[in-house]
Amino acid sequence: MRILLLCPKPPCPPVDGGTRAVWELAAGLAEEGHTVHALSVATAAHPDRSAGRSAITGLTLESVEVDTRLRPAAALANVAGTLPYAVARFVSREYERRLRAHLEQPWDVVQVEGLPVAPYQRLALQAGARVVFRAHNVEEELWRQRAEGAQGLVSAWLAAQARRVGRLERACWRSAHAVAAISPGVAEACRAVARGPVLDLPVGFEVPEAAPPILEPAQLFHLGAMDWGPTAEGVSWFLAQAWPLVLRRHPQVRLHLAGRGVGAFAAAHVAPNVVVDGEVEDARAYVRQGAILVAPVRSGSGLRVKVVEALVEGRAVVTTRWGAEGLGAEDGRELLQADDPAEFAERIGRCLDEPALVRRLGTAAHAFAARHFDRRVLARRLSSLYDSLPPPA
């Protein structure tokens, strides 16, 4: 099959959860013999560092530079618009021109990777392409949560944006020939609206035959984009409420933080025994250096890519019910789960006290990931969905 991916940021190199989700699936499809081309938006926050090259046969990359910087005047003017501001910033004449040129060629499937590139779904449909929308989240929920956490005019603006986001994503689910949802919860929301089939398709990975050995003493780490509201919210909660309890029992332990925007976050949230590692080029190599992933997720509806990545690499994971949502992993077997600060700190303390527990969790996590998150297995499932769709117009 010839598959065209429309992406809100370049998937290579995969530097965060969103890019990892796209890259692994694209790689899996190419490894299964499909021809895959990714047409991406490149921004200041997510530049194209791939030089248009992919090391995987059958997978090609292309990006269009778009200025998506936040502008207060434009955000205010957006009150009179129809698109959510977060989506309107991605509208580009050059991207549209390139897409129209690609749509003059025959494609078996055009896959829209999330809401920021949703305005281009209409062009693919008009060209007669079979369109699959990949739902990475129920975005309306995230915007509602932001509105509830704000006050005054900001809260009102965010609430209005949430309504627009909801209308747009429901329109995408409804008009697409099929939807690939990243978690069971997202799939359930899509099925209530979508007219075509909805596939529950989590993030895939190239799963190693054996998990890399865990270095001792055990290292606590967190990897995530700190300029993303839900991630920053969760780590703020952890540092304020659970981390002091961990240090009370283990005063020498350190927490390593890495990811985009982590320096600014750490400067605003000073806490003892926190090591700032900055933005890392190779996320999987960074995960392998650690032993215990601290994933204090407090909101959202999608699958936590970094949690899956840690399971794939055979690392112990301490997370919340939000962080474990949609995984199907068993608390106490493949990971440890707690929502209360004291319980969260206690789970971390157990890992620090019991190296055998960390190894046991890691072994079970890796085996679980091999069964459920292998990218080639997931690519075959998605290929079956493609095959079930009516032929292109």
C-alpha positions in Angstrom: 0.0 0.0 0.0 0.9 3.6 -0.5 0.3 5.5 2.7 0.5 9.3 3.2 0.8 10.5 6.8 -0.1 14.1 7.7 1.9 15.0 10.8 1.8 18.1 13.1 5.6 17.7 13.8 8.4 15.8 12.2 8.4 12.2 13.5 12.2 11.8 13.2 14.0 11.9 15.4 11.3 10.8 17.9 12.0 13.3 20.7 8.7 13.1 22.7 5.6 11.0 23.1 3.8 12.4 20.1 6.7 12.0 17.6 7.5 8.5 19.0 3.9 7.4 18.4 4.0 8.5 14.8 7.6 7.3 14.1 7.1 3.8 15.5 3.9 3.2 13.5 5.4 4.6 10.3 8.4 2.4 10.8 6.3 -0.6 11.5 4.2 -0.1 8.3 7.4 0.3 6.2 8.9 -2.8 7.7 5.7 -4.7 6.7 6.4 -3.7 3.1 4.2 -0.6 2.7 5.4 2.7 1.1 5.0 5.4 3.7 5.5 9.2 3.2 5.3 11.6 6.1 4.4 15.2 5.3 5.0 17.2 8.5 4.7 20.7 9.9 8.1 21.9 11.2 8.1 24.6 13.8 10.5 26.5 16.0 9.5 24.1 18.9 9.8 21.0 16.6 12.2 21.7 13.8 13.1 19.2 11.1 16.3 17.5 12.2 16.1 14.6 9.9 17.5 16.3 6.8 14.7 14.5 4.9 16.3 11.1 5.4 15.0 7.9 6.9 17.1 4.9 7.6 14.1 2.6 7.0 13.5 1.4 3.5 10.0 2.4 2.3 9.7 5.4 4.7 10.3 8.9 3.3 10.1 12.2 5.1 9.2 15.8 4.1 8.5 18.9 6.2 7.1 22.4 5.7 8.2 25.2 7.9 5.3 26.9 9.6 5.5 29.8 12.1 3.2 28.6 15.0 4.4 30.9 17.7 1.9 32.1 20.2 0.7 35.7 19.6 -1.6 37.3 22.1 -3.2 39.5 19.5 -3.9 36.6 17.3 -5.3 34.6 20.2 -7.6 37.5 21.1 -8.7 37.9 17.4 -9.4 34.1 17.3 -12.6 34.8 19.4 -14.2 35.8 16.1 -13.0 32.7 14.3 -14.2 29.1 14.0 -11.1 27.0 14.4 -9.5 26.5 17.8 -6.4 28.8 18.1 -4.2 25.8 18.7 -5.2 24.4 15.3 -5.4 27.7 13.4 -1.7 28.3 14.1 -1.0 25.2 11.9 -2.8 26.4 8.9 -0.3 27.0 6.1 -0.7 27.8 2.4 2.6 26.1 1.6 1.6 22.9 3.5 -1.7 23.0 1.6 0.1 23.5 -1.7 2.4 20.5 -1.1 -0.5 18.3 0.1 -2.5 19.1 -3.0 0.4 18.2 -5.2 0.7 14.8 -3.3 -3.0 14.2 -3.7 -2.6 14.3 -7.4 -0.9 10.9 -7.0 -2.7 7.7 -6.0 -2.6 6.9 -2.3 -4.3 3.9 -0.7 -4.7 5.7 2.6 -4.2 9.2 3.9 -3.8 9.1 7.7 -4.3 12.3 9.7 -2.1 12.3 12.8 -4.0 14.3 15.3 -6.0 17.5 15.6 -3.4 20.2 14.6 -3.5 18.9 11.0 -7.3 18.3 11.0 -8.0 21.2 8.6 -6.2 19.2 5.9 -8.5 16.2 6.3 -11.1 17.9 4.1 -8.7 18.2 1.2 -7.9 14.5 1.3 -11.6 13.6 1.4 -12.3 15.9 -1.5 -9.5 14.2 -3.5 -11.3 10.9 -3.0 -8.7 9.4 -0.7 -9.5 6.9 2.0 -8.9 8.8 5.2 -8.0 7.4 8.7 -7.9 9.8 11.6 -5.6 8.8 14.4 -6.9 10.0 17.7 -4.0 10.6 20.1 -6.3 11.9 22.8 -9.8 13.3 23.5 -8.5 16.8 23.2 -11.7 18.4 24.4 -11.2 16.9 27.8 -7.7 18.3 28.1 -8.9 21.8 27.2 -11.8 21.6 29.7 -9.3 20.6 32.4 -7.2 23.6 31.6 -10.3 25.9 31.8 -11.2 24.5 35.2 -7.7 25.2 36.4 -7.7 28.8 35.3 -9.7 31.9 36.4 -11.6 34.8 35.0 -11.2 35.7 31.4 -8.5 33.1 30.8 -10.9 30.4 32.0 -13.7 31.7 29.8 -11.4 31.8 26.8 -10.1 28.3 27.4 -13.7 27.0 27.9 -14.6 28.5 24.5 -11.6 26.9 22.9 -12.5 23.5 24.5 -16.0 23.7 22.8 -14.3 24.4 19.4 -11.9 21.6 19.9 -14.7 19.2 20.7 -16.7 20.2 17.6 -13.6 19.8 15.4 -12.5 16.5 16.7 -16.0 15.0 16.5 -16.3 16.2 12.9 -12.9 14.5 12.2 -14.1 11.2 13.7 -17.4 11.4 11.9 -16.0 12.3 8.4 -13.1 9.9 8.4 -13.5 6.5 6.8 -12.0 5.0 10.0 -10.4 6.0 13.3 -7.3 4.6 15.0 -7.6 5.4 18.7 -4.5 5.3 20.9 -6.3 3.8 24.0 -9.6 2.1 24.9 -10.9 5.3 26.5 -10.3 7.3 23.4 -11.7 4.6 21.3 -14.9 4.6 23.3 -15.4 8.3 22.8 -14.8 7.9 19.1 -17.2 5.1 18.7 -20.0 7.3 20.0 -19.6 9.6 17.0 -17.6 7.8 14.2 -19.5 6.4 11.2 -16.7 4.1 10.2 -14.8 1.4 12.2 -12.7 2.4 15.2 -9.6 0.5 16.0 -8.0 0.5 19.4 -4.3 0.9 18.4 -1.8 1.7 21.1 1.7 3.1 20.6 4.1 0.5 19.2 7.8 0.0 19.7 10.7 -2.0 18.4 10.8 -4.3 21.4 14.3 -5.8 22.2 14.6 -9.5 22.6 15.8 -9.0 26.2 15.5 -6.0 28.5 18.8 -4.1 29.0 20.3 -4.7 32.4 19.3 -2.3 35.2 22.2 -0.3 36.7 22.6 -0.1 40.4 22.1 1.8 42.6 18.6 2.3 41.2 18.1 5.7 39.5 14.8 7.5 39.6 14.0 9.4 36.4 11.2 11.2 34.6 11.2 12.0 30.9 8.6 14.3 29.3 8.0 17.6 27.7 7.7 20.2 30.5 6.2 22.8 28.2 3.2 20.5 27.9 0.6 21.5 30.6 -0.5 18.0 31.8 3.1 16.8 32.2 4.2 19.9 34.1 1.1 19.7 36.3 1.9 16.1 37.3 5.5 16.7 38.1 4.6 19.8 40.1 2.2 17.7 42.2 4.9 15.1 42.7 7.6 17.5 43.8 5.4 19.4 46.1 3.5 16.5 47.8 5.2 13.1 47.3 8.9 13.9 46.8 9.5 15.3 50.4 8.0 12.0 51.7 10.5 10.0 49.5 13.4 12.1 50.8 12.4 11.6 54.4 13.1 7.9 54.1 15.9 8.1 51.4 17.6 11.4 51.9 20.4 10.6 49.4 18.3 9.6 46.5 18.1 11.8 43.4 15.5 12.3 40.8 16.7 12.9 37.2 14.5 15.1 35.0 14.8 15.3 31.2 12.7 16.6 28.3 11.9 19.7 26.4 11.5 22.8 28.6 12.8 21.0 31.7 15.3 23.8 32.6 12.7 26.5 32.8 10.4 24.2 34.7 13.1 23.3 37.3 13.9 26.9 37.8 10.3 27.6 38.7 9.9 24.5 40.8 13.0 24.3 43.0 13.3 21.0 44.9 16.2 19.2 46.7 18.0 16.3 45.1 16.7 17.0 41.6 19.1 16.6 38.7 18.2 18.4 35.5 19.5 16.5 32.4 17.9 18.8 29.8 16.5 17.7 26.5 18.0 14.4 25.4 18.6 13.4 21.8 18.0 9.6 22.3 15.1 9.0 24.6 15.5 5.2 24.6 19.1 5.4 25.6 18.1 7.8 28.4 15.5 5.3 29.6 18.0 2.5 29.7 20.3 4.5 32.0 17.5 4.7 34.6 15.9 2.0 36.7 12.6 3.5 38.0 10.4 5.7 35.9 8.4 8.2 38.0 5.3 9.0 36.0 2.9 11.2 38.2 0.2 11.7 35.5 -2.8 13.6 36.9 -5.0 14.2 33.8 -5.6 13.3 30.2 -7.2 10.5 28.3 -4.5 9.1 25.9 -1.9 6.5 26.3 1.3 7.6 28.1 4.1 6.9 25.5 6.9 7.3 28.0 5.3 4.7 30.3 5.1 2.3 27.4 8.7 3.1 26.5 9.8 2.2 30.1 7.9 -1.1 30.0 9.5 -1.9 26.6 13.0 -1.3 28.1 12.1 -3.4 31.2 12.2 -0.6 33.7 10.1 -0.4 36.9 7.3 2.1 36.6 5.5 4.0 39.4 2.5 5.9 38.1 -1.1 6.8 38.7 -4.3 5.4 37.4 -4.2 8.1 34.7 -0.7 7.0 33.7 -1.8 3.3 33.6 -5.0 4.0 31.8 -5.5 2.0 28.6 -2.3 -0.1 29.1 -4.0 -3.2 30.5 -1.0 -3.7 32.9 -1.6 -5.2 36.3 -0.7 -3.2 39.3 1.9 -5.0 41.4 2.9 -7.2 38.5 4.0 -5.0 35.5 4.0 -1.7 37.3 3.1 0.0 40.6 0.2 2.4 40.8 -0.9 5.0 43.4 -2.8 8.3 43.3 -2.3 9.5 46.9 1.0 11.3 47.6 1.8 9.1 50.6 1.1 5.9 48.7 3.0 7.1 45.6 6.0 7.8 47.8 5.6 4.5 49.5 5.7 2.6 46.2 8.9 4.5 45.2 10.4 3.6 48.6 9.7 0.0 48.1 11.6 0.0 44.8 14.5 1.7 46.5 14.5 -0.8 49.4 14.0 -3.9 47.2 16.3 -4.2 44.2 14.8 -7.6 43.5 11.4 -5.9 43.1 12.7 -3.5 40.6 14.2 -6.4 38.6 11.0 -8.5 38.9 8.8 -5.6 37.7 11.2 -4.9 34.8 11.1 -8.5 33.6 7.3 -8.7 33.7 7.1 -5.3 32.1 9.3 -6.3 29.1 7.4 -9.5 28.6 4.1 -7.6 28.7 5.3 -5.0 26.2 6.5 -7.7 23.8 3.0 -9.1 23.8 1.1 -5.9 23.4 3.2 -3.1 22.0 5.4 -4.6 19.2 5.2 -2.1 16.3 5.1 -4.7 13.6 2.2 -6.6 15.2 0.3 -3.3 15.5 1.2 -2.3 11.9 -0.4 -5.6 10.8 -3.5 -4.7 12.7 -3.7 -1.3 11.1 -3.1 -2.8 7.7 -6.1 -5.1 8.2 -8.2 -2.0 9.0 -7.0 -0.4 5.8 -7.9 -3.5 3.8 -11.4 -3.5 5.2 -12.2 0.0 3.9 -14.0 0.6 0.6 -11.6 1.3 -2.4 -10.5 4.9 -3.0 -12.9 7.0 -5.1 
